[in-house]
Amino acid sequence: MARKPIGNIRKSDVQKLYKALLDNGFKTNSLDGINNLIHPTLEMAVDDDLIRKNPSKGVYRALKEDDAKPRIALTKAEQHAFLNYIITSPTYYHWATVFVTLLGTGLRVAECVGLTKNDIWFDKKAISVNHSLIYRQIDGKCQFHITTPKTAKGNRIVPMLPEVEEYLRNHFEIWDEIYPKESPSIGGYTDFVFRNRTGDLLNPHCLNRAIERISRDYNELESKIAAHEGRDPLLLPRFTVHNLRHTFCTRMFEVEPNHKIIQQIMGHAEISTTMDIYTHVTQEKMAESVQGIGQSMSLFK
């Protein structure tokens, strides 16, 4: 597309470019920055009468809508069951700090695994979010890379909840025991807070595999206990590490009326992204309210 005269660019060319980027490992949201360059450029060509209409119009939005999946947030009961199982399990306890941090901060997974000691501000009870650690195929080779926030909103300070502070402090106290070697360095960053058992960088995909194993074993145990106690089991749904971010945001909406504060903590570039989650939450709350009304108001009495 880059070699074509601007008057010869068609909508199909933009679609092919975006699809090629997606096939090469880009996520739909990652196309936002590219679209923010292409669309205004072609729009200026329209204003200058070089082309009749903008061939990129609606392409990114259509891709985003096609890629949209229902957001799943754990209920409070599911969240508690998930964490309590981890912290009481000899098999999975080593995952406790990272999952407490994810559920207590709403960080993106790449932001969380990219945290370094310098980002943890115990004196201010806050966490500085200023970079991400990603594992991506580039030039045919999968490797770790440091990236910085795409927008100013992504560079932020997140308050540290007491539970997060407690687990991180304990994590730092046994640092030399859990990490047998010095932290790898990448892109000028070192002393990564979360690493694997050999002390190497933690691949974000490992967290999803851990969630699968934890949920599987929890559900198996909970089913046996519930059957013995003669009750319905509280089973965990299928979810990914990104759903933990949505869960945190949902909990925030349940206690914080100022949506701008939530937007800042979440690092959403647009308030509309935050409000999309709010719509999901209010729909659930509305359903609960209707059930409550139904118990106290009858149409036939």
N, C-alpha and C positions, 0 to 999 in steps of 0.2 A: 504493500500500500504506500510505503514511503517514497517509492520511485515513480508513482503515478502523478500526472498533472492533477492539480486539485479539482479541476472540472470533470475528471474521469472517475473520481472516487464514488463508489456506490455504497448503499447500505449493506449489501452483502459483503463488501470488502471489510467494513468495520466489524461485522459479525464474525467473519473468518479470523480476523486479527484477535479479537477477544477470545474466541474459542481456542485458538492456538495457544494463547497465554494460559488459559484454564487447563488445557491438556498438558502443559509444561509444568504444572504444579501450583499455579496461582489459585488463590481462593477468590470467590466472587467479590468479596469486600476489598480485596487487594487491587482490583481493577478500578476502584473508585478514583485513586490518584491519577491513573492513566487517562481515564475518561474525563477527569477535570482539566486535562491538558488538550485532549483531542476535541472535545465538544465546543469549548469557547473559541478555539482556533477556526473551526469550520463555521461557527456562528458569525465570526468576524468576516469570513469570506462571503457569507450571505449578505451581510450589511454592506459590503463593498461591491455587491452585484457580480461577484466572480462565479457564484453558483446560485441556483434558484432556491434550493432548500438544503438543510443540514442533514447529511446522510447518517450522522451518528445519533440523531434524535430518537430516543426511546430504546436504543439497543441495550445500554447498560441496565436500564430499569427493567426491561423484559428478562434479562439474564438473572437479575437479583430476585425477581418475583418467582421465576422458575426454580431457583435454588432455595427459596424460602421453605423452611421446615418449622412445624409447630414447636415453640419453645417449651421445654419441660423443666419445671422447678420442683425440687423435692418438697414434700409437705414437711411441716415441722416434725411430725412423728417419724417420717422417713429419714430426715436429716439427723435426728437424734439417734435413731437406730443404727445408721451407717457409721457415725462417729463413735458411738459407744461400743460397737462391735470391734472396731479397729483398735481402740485404746485398751480393750480387755483381751485382745487376741495375741498370744505369743508369736503367731505366724505373721501377723500384719502390723504389729505395733510400730515397726520402723517407718511406716507410712504416716503415722499420726500427725507429725508436725506439718508436713506439706499439705495434708488435707484440711487440717485446722486452719492453716494460713489461707488456703484457697477459699474455704467457706467463710472465713472471717474478714476477708479483704475484697473479694470480688475481682481479684487480679485475673487477667488473661493467663492461660497456662504458660505461654512463652515469657511473659513478664515475671511470673512466679519462679520458674526454673532459672531465670536469668538474674535473680536477686543475688547481690554480694553482701558481704559483711558491712561495707560502707553504706549500703542502702537501708540498713536497719538502725533507726534512730531511737534507742531506748529512752534517752533523756527527753525527747519530745513526744514519745509514745506515737511514733509515726513511721511510715515506710515510704522511701523515695522511689518513685517509679520513673525511670529515665531511659530504659533500654529493654530489649527482649533478646532471648536466646532461642534461635530457631534451628531446626535440622531439616535441610532442604537439599534437593538435587540441583546442582548448578554445574553446567558444563559436563554433564554425565556422571558426576560424583556426588554422593550424599555426604554432607559435612555440616558442622556447626557454624553458625554465623551470628554476629551481633547486629541487631538493627535498632534504630532509634525511632521514637514515636512519629507516625505519619502526620499528626496534627499537634498543635500546641496543647490541646486538651489531654492528649495522651501522656504528656509529661506532667506529673502531678504528685501530690503528697497525699497518702492514704492514712487515715487514723488507725492506730493499732488497738484493737479490742483487748481487754484484759486476758482472755483465753489465748489469743494469738501471742501476746507478750510473754505469757507464762511458758508456752511451749517453745517459743524461740529462745528464751533465756536458758531453758533446760538444754535445748539443742546446742547452744554455744558452750555450755558448761562441759559437755561430753564430746566436744568437737574432735579432740585428738583420738578419742576411742572409736568413733564411728567412721572417721576418715583416716585410713592408714598411711596416706601419702599427701603431699602438698596439692593444693587445688590446681587444675589446669588453668592456663591463661589464654584468653582469646580476645582479640580486638582491644587489648589494653585493659581488660577486666580480669580479675582473679578473685580468690576466696569466695567461690560460689557457695551459697548457703545450702542448696539442695543438690546432692549428687547421688550416684548409685553406690552399691555396696563396696565397689572396688575404688571409690573415690573419684571416678571419672564423671564427666558432665552427664546430666540427666536428660535423656531424650523425652520430650513431651509425650510421645506415643506410649512410653512405658506406664504413664499414669492411667491411660485408658485401659491398658491390659491389666493393671492392678485393680481398677474399679471392677472389671469383669470378674476377676477371681474373687475379690472380696464379696461382691454381690452374690455370686454363685454359692459360696460357702455359707454366707449369712442366711440366705433364703433356705438352704438345705437344713441348717440347724434350727431356724425359726419354725419351719414347717413341722419338724419333729416335736419341738417343745409345745407348739400350739395344739397339735394332735393329742399330746399327752394331757394338756390342760383343758381340752375340750372347747377351744375357741378358734376363731378365724386367725390365720397368721398375718402379721404385718410384713408383707414382702416388698422388697425394693424393686422398682421398675428398671428397665434397661435405660441407662443414661451414660453420658460421657463427661469428661472433665469440664467441658464448656458449660454443661448444665449446672455445675457448682457455682459458676459466675452468675448465671441466671437466678439460681436459688438465693444467693446473697442479695442480689438486686431486689428480688421479691420480698425478702425479709426487711430490707430497707424501706420499701414502700409501705410495709405494714406498721412502721413506727415513725417514719420521717415525712412530714407533710410538705417540706420544701423540696420540690423536684429539681431545682437547680443544684442543690447540695448533692443529691444523688447523681446527677449528671457529672459533676466535678469528680466525685469519688470513683465513679465507673470509668471516667475518661472517654465518655461519648462526645464525639465532635459536634453532633447535632442533638438538640433536646428532643427531636422527633424520635430518635432511637430509644431514648429513655422512656418516652411516653408510649411507645409501642408495648413495652413491658408493663407499663402502668395499666394499659387497656386490658392486657391479659389478667393482671391481678384484680382489677375492678370487676371483671366478668366473674371471677371466682367468688369474690366477696358478695356480688349481687346474687349469685346462686345461693350462697349461704344465707343471705338475708331473706330471700324468698322462702327458703325452707323454714326459717324461723317465723316468718309471718304466717306461713301455712299452719304452723302448730297452734297459733293463737287466734287465727281468724278462719272461720268456716263459712262456706258459701251456702250451706244447707241448714245451719242452726241459728 
